[in-house]
Amino acid sequence: MSKKDILSWFYTNSTALTARDIAIILCIGLLCSAVIFLTYRFTYNGVTYNPKFNSSNVIILLITVVIMLMISSNIVISLGMVGALSIVRFRTAIKDPRDTVFIFWSIVEGLCVGSRNFKLALISVLFIALVIFAFHLYVRKWNSYLLVIRGTQKTMDAARIQAVLKPTVTSVRVKAVNQTDSSCEMILETKVKGALTKENLEVLHSIEGVKSFHWMLQTGETIG
């Protein structure tokens, strides 16, 4: 093999891709991204759903597919892509670890589709989606809340509060009590099957001295 042949092997495409092949690969990538999109949409438990982030996962997967097609078609381009991507810095802060999971999932599926391992891509995207839905149903079934009760008296009867809440929640435990000369604040950890609603807590008004209350998921997201 001459020097010219070696250089030609580096610079020319090692895999001939027609426009039809590219379109089919991108459509398969779009199908996988649709599964990720719907999984995120229907399993989201936060306060405010962000459609921009969800649609970004679709674009991330397709971009990853294109990158893999470039890398697999030419060795010189692959070396250039490694150098280019190594200097890119992403500064966007991701507060929810769950969002990181979906970004990583989109990238991995893009790598599978871009390398034309379609069977692995389709089976894995469906399997992971089923696992996420299973966890979603479990989390929705059992929830843990922090209940904050404020009273107009110096002290509140913790035993009375626990007794009143017992028919509504699975378990209740006093986590902290803050007292002043004229008021009292009590923080309780409660576990409940399903969601804790205002109607479930209306019984607290029957307790003498209870002024107000609010409750939060232990993830820190206020729901009431």
VENWO-V16012 format. One record per pair of residues at least 24 apart in sequence whose C-alpha atoms are under 8 Angstrom apart, sorted by the first residue. I is the first residue (numbers start at 1). GAP is how many residues later the second one is. D is the distance in Angstrom with one decimal. If there is no record, write none. Layout:
<<I & GAP & D> <I & GAP & D>>
This chain:
<<10 & 64 & 6.6> <10 & 65 & 5.8> <10 & 66 & 6.2> <11 & 63 & 6.4> <11 & 64 & 7.2> <11 & 65 & 6.3> <12 & 62 & 6.4> <13 & 60 & 4.9> <13 & 61 & 5.1> <14 & 58 & 7.5> <14 & 59 & 5.2> <14 & 60 & 6.0> <15 & 57 & 7.4> <15 & 58 & 5.2> <16 & 57 & 7.6> <25 & 88 & 6.8> <25 & 89 & 7.2> <25 & 91 & 7.4> <26 & 36 & 6.8> <26 & 39 & 7.3> <28 & 85 & 7.1> <28 & 90 & 7.7> <29 & 32 & 6.9> <29 & 33 & 6.1> <29 & 36 & 7.1> <29 & 80 & 7.8> <29 & 81 & 6.6> <29 & 84 & 6.0> <30 & 28 & 7.1> <30 & 31 & 8.0> <30 & 32 & 6.9> <32 & 77 & 7.2> <32 & 89 & 7.5> <32 & 90 & 6.7> <32 & 93 & 6.5> <33 & 24 & 7.2> <33 & 25 & 4.9> <33 & 28 & 6.5> <33 & 29 & 8.0> <33 & 73 & 7.0> <34 & 24 & 7.1> <35 & 90 & 7.1> <35 & 91 & 7.4> <35 & 94 & 7.3> <36 & 66 & 7.5> <36 & 70 & 7.3> <36 & 89 & 7.5> <36 & 93 & 7.2> <39 & 90 & 6.1> <39 & 93 & 7.6> <39 & 94 & 7.3> <40 & 62 & 7.7> <43 & 89 & 7.6> <43 & 90 & 6.5> <43 & 93 & 5.9> <46 & 175 & 7.2> <47 & 174 & 6.9> <47 & 175 & 7.6> <47 & 176 & 7.2> <57 & 45 & 7.2> <57 & 46 & 6.1> <57 & 49 & 5.9> <58 & 48 & 7.2> <60 & 43 & 7.7> <60 & 46 & 6.4> <60 & 47 & 6.6> <60 & 50 & 7.8> <61 & 45 & 4.9> <61 & 46 & 5.5> <61 & 47 & 8.0> <61 & 48 & 6.7> <61 & 49 & 4.6> <62 & 48 & 6.4> <63 & 47 & 7.6> <64 & 43 & 6.1> <64 & 46 & 4.9> <64 & 47 & 6.2> <64 & 50 & 7.1> <65 & 45 & 4.8> <65 & 46 & 6.1> <65 & 48 & 6.1> <65 & 49 & 4.1> <65 & 50 & 7.8> <66 & 48 & 6.6> <67 & 47 & 7.5> <68 & 42 & 8.0> <68 & 43 & 6.3> <68 & 46 & 4.8> <68 & 47 & 6.2> <69 & 45 & 5.5> <69 & 46 & 6.9> <72 & 43 & 7.4> <140 & 53 & 7.9> <140 & 54 & 5.8> <140 & 55 & 7.4> <141 & 52 & 5.3> <141 & 53 & 4.7> <141 & 54 & 8.0> <142 & 49 & 7.1> <142 & 50 & 5.9> <142 & 51 & 4.6> <142 & 52 & 5.7> <143 & 48 & 5.8> <143 & 49 & 5.5> <143 & 50 & 6.3> <143 & 51 & 6.4> <143 & 52 & 6.8> <143 & 74 & 7.5> <144 & 45 & 7.1> <144 & 46 & 5.7> <144 & 47 & 4.4> <144 & 48 & 6.4> <144 & 73 & 6.1> <144 & 74 & 6.1> <145 & 44 & 5.9> <145 & 45 & 5.2> <145 & 46 & 6.2> <145 & 47 & 7.9> <145 & 51 & 7.9> <145 & 70 & 6.4> <145 & 71 & 5.4> <145 & 72 & 4.5> <145 & 73 & 5.5> <146 & 41 & 6.7> <146 & 42 & 5.7> <146 & 43 & 4.8> <146 & 44 & 6.3> <146 & 69 & 5.5> <146 & 70 & 5.2> <146 & 71 & 6.3> <146 & 72 & 6.3> <147 & 40 & 5.6> <147 & 41 & 5.0> <147 & 42 & 6.3> <147 & 43 & 7.0> <147 & 66 & 7.2> <147 & 67 & 6.0> <147 & 68 & 4.4> <147 & 69 & 6.6> <148 & 37 & 7.0> <148 & 38 & 5.8> <148 & 39 & 4.6> <148 & 40 & 6.5> <148 & 65 & 5.5> <148 & 66 & 5.4> <148 & 67 & 6.0> <149 & 36 & 5.7> <149 & 37 & 5.2> <149 & 38 & 6.4> <149 & 61 & 7.0> <149 & 62 & 7.7> <149 & 63 & 6.0> <149 & 64 & 4.3> <149 & 65 & 6.8> <150 & 33 & 7.4> <150 & 34 & 5.9> <150 & 35 & 4.5> <150 & 36 & 6.5> <150 & 60 & 6.1> <150 & 61 & 5.6> <150 & 62 & 5.3> <150 & 63 & 6.0> <151 & 32 & 5.6> <151 & 33 & 5.1> <151 & 34 & 6.3> <151 & 58 & 5.1> <151 & 59 & 4.3> <151 & 60 & 4.8> <151 & 61 & 6.9> <152 & 30 & 6.4> <152 & 31 & 4.7> <152 & 32 & 6.7> <152 & 57 & 5.2> <152 & 58 & 6.4> <152 & 59 & 6.0> <153 & 29 & 5.6> <153 & 30 & 4.8> <153 & 31 & 6.2> <153 & 56 & 5.7> <154 & 25 & 6.3> <154 & 26 & 6.3> <154 & 27 & 5.8> <154 & 28 & 5.2> <154 & 29 & 4.8> <154 & 30 & 5.4> <155 & 24 & 7.1> <155 & 28 & 7.3> <155 & 29 & 5.7> <156 & 28 & 6.9> <156 & 53 & 7.1> <156 & 54 & 7.9> <160 & 47 & 7.7> <161 & 43 & 7.2> <161 & 46 & 7.4> <164 & 39 & 6.9> <164 & 40 & 7.1> <165 & 36 & 7.6> <165 & 38 & 7.7> <165 & 39 & 7.9> <168 & 24 & 7.5> <168 & 32 & 6.4> <169 & 24 & 7.4> <197 & 27 & 7.6> <198 & 26 & 7.5>>
